[in-house]
Amino acid sequence: MLQDSGAEMDAVMDVVNFYPHQCLVRRSTGQVDDNGDEVFSVVYEGEGGLQYSSGSGHTSLQGGVYYNSPLLVIPDATIIAQTDDRVDVVDENGREYRFTVNQAEAIHDTEIGGCNLWLKKGDSL
């Protein structure tokens, strides 16, 4: 029987990157600048993991049609994301996506803590 040691698990974690994407979560301040553009404040900027229904995204059945909602996992449980915050994600290939937050949940756990953001209105930029 094989036993996992802490060093072996650390080696696996070094190879597996659960947060391969760069993301920016912004919230409208309710103001516009001199050009009439909406002003945003930064809620979070850093790494994250964008997942679709084949991973841990959300799939629901509505009126006989399956709908998929992507999920963004952020390794920071201290952020306070709100519905309709704007989310920009750049994947490992440099492709950019824009979403809004549909629902957020912070997970306070010493080993797997973070924040899950269920997203809507995804667009490729």
C-alpha positions as CSV (number, residue, x, y, z in Angstrom):
1,M,0.0,0.0,0.0
2,L,1.3,3.4,-1.0
3,Q,1.2,6.3,1.5
4,D,1.3,9.9,0.5
5,S,3.8,12.0,2.2
6,G,3.6,15.8,2.5
7,A,6.6,16.2,0.1
8,E,4.9,14.0,-2.5
9,M,1.7,16.0,-2.2
10,D,3.6,19.3,-2.5
11,A,5.3,18.0,-5.7
12,V,1.9,17.2,-7.2
13,M,0.5,20.6,-6.3
14,D,3.5,22.2,-8.0
15,V,2.6,20.5,-11.2
16,V,-1.2,21.0,-11.0
17,N,-2.2,24.7,-11.2
18,F,-5.8,25.1,-10.0
19,Y,-5.7,28.8,-10.7
20,P,-4.3,29.2,-14.2
21,H,-6.2,32.3,-15.2
22,Q,-5.8,36.0,-14.4
23,C,-9.0,37.8,-13.3
24,L,-10.2,41.2,-12.4
25,V,-13.4,41.7,-10.3
26,R,-14.7,45.3,-10.4
27,R,-17.8,47.1,-9.0
28,S,-19.5,50.1,-10.3
29,T,-19.1,53.2,-8.1
30,G,-22.3,54.7,-9.5
31,Q,-20.3,57.6,-11.1
32,V,-19.1,58.5,-14.5
33,D,-15.9,60.1,-15.6
34,D,-15.6,63.3,-17.7
35,N,-16.0,61.2,-20.9
36,G,-19.3,59.7,-19.6
37,D,-17.7,56.2,-19.0
38,E,-18.8,54.3,-15.9
39,V,-16.2,54.3,-13.1
40,F,-15.3,51.1,-11.3
41,S,-13.5,50.2,-8.1
42,V,-11.3,47.0,-8.0
43,V,-12.7,44.3,-5.7
44,Y,-10.1,41.6,-6.6
45,E,-7.2,41.3,-9.0
46,G,-5.1,38.1,-9.3
47,E,-5.3,34.5,-10.1
48,G,-8.4,32.3,-10.5
49,G,-9.7,29.2,-12.1
50,L,-12.6,29.6,-14.7
51,Q,-14.6,26.4,-15.0
52,Y,-17.5,25.4,-17.2
53,S,-20.2,22.7,-16.6
54,S,-17.8,19.9,-17.5
55,G,-15.9,20.9,-14.4
56,S,-17.7,22.5,-11.5
57,G,-19.8,25.0,-13.3
58,H,-23.5,25.1,-12.7
59,T,-26.0,23.3,-15.0
60,S,-29.7,23.7,-14.7
61,L,-32.7,22.5,-16.6
62,Q,-35.2,25.2,-17.4
63,G,-38.2,24.5,-19.7
64,G,-36.6,21.3,-21.1
65,V,-33.4,23.2,-22.0
66,Y,-30.0,22.8,-20.2
67,Y,-28.3,26.1,-19.2
68,N,-24.7,26.3,-18.2
69,S,-23.2,28.9,-15.9
70,P,-19.5,29.2,-15.6
71,L,-17.8,29.3,-12.2
72,L,-14.8,31.3,-11.2
73,V,-12.8,30.0,-8.2
74,I,-10.6,32.5,-6.5
75,P,-8.2,31.5,-3.8
76,D,-9.1,34.4,-1.5
77,A,-12.0,34.1,0.9
78,T,-11.7,37.7,2.1
79,I,-13.1,39.4,-1.0
80,I,-16.8,40.4,-0.9
81,A,-18.2,40.0,-4.4
82,Q,-21.7,41.0,-5.1
83,T,-24.3,40.2,-7.8
84,D,-23.6,42.2,-11.0
85,D,-20.0,42.9,-10.2
86,R,-18.0,42.8,-13.5
87,V,-15.5,40.0,-14.0
88,D,-12.7,39.9,-16.7
89,V,-10.8,36.7,-17.1
90,V,-7.7,36.0,-19.3
91,D,-7.1,32.3,-19.8
92,E,-3.8,30.5,-20.2
93,N,-3.9,31.1,-24.0
94,G,-4.5,34.8,-23.7
95,R,-8.1,34.7,-24.6
96,E,-10.2,37.3,-22.7
97,Y,-13.7,36.8,-21.3
98,R,-16.1,39.3,-19.6
99,F,-18.9,38.2,-17.2
100,T,-21.1,39.5,-14.5
101,V,-21.5,37.9,-11.1
102,N,-24.8,36.0,-10.6
103,Q,-24.0,34.6,-7.1
104,A,-21.0,34.5,-4.8
105,E,-20.0,32.3,-1.9
106,A,-16.9,32.6,0.3
107,I,-15.5,29.4,1.7
108,H,-13.6,29.8,5.0
109,D,-11.4,26.7,5.3
110,T,-7.7,26.6,6.1
111,E,-6.9,24.2,3.3
112,I,-9.4,24.9,0.5
113,G,-10.6,28.4,1.4
114,G,-11.5,30.8,-1.3
115,C,-14.5,32.4,-3.1
116,N,-16.7,30.9,-5.7
117,L,-18.4,33.2,-8.2
118,W,-21.2,31.8,-10.4
119,L,-21.2,34.0,-13.6
120,K,-23.6,35.1,-16.3
121,K,-23.5,37.0,-19.6
122,G,-20.2,35.7,-20.7
123,D,-18.6,37.3,-23.8
124,S,-15.3,36.6,-25.5
125,L,-13.5,39.9,-26.1
